[in-house]
Amino acid sequence: MARNELRPVVKLRSTAGTGYTYVTRKNRRNDPDRMTLRKFDPVAGRHVDFREER
């Protein structure tokens, strides 16, 4: 099954300024805006917001 652009791969960059990133997929139809998730940043040593970058 071919992957299409309905569920693109997005990079989530830490808002703590450490440069740490997560990679995930999102459904563009359900979440058309930029995604923000609260995840653990091992460089900062705490949970911070990770924001989608394009």
Secondary structure, DSSP 8 states (H G I E B T S, - for coil): ----TTS-EEEEEETTSS--EEEEE--TTT--S--EEEEEETTTTEEEEEEEE-
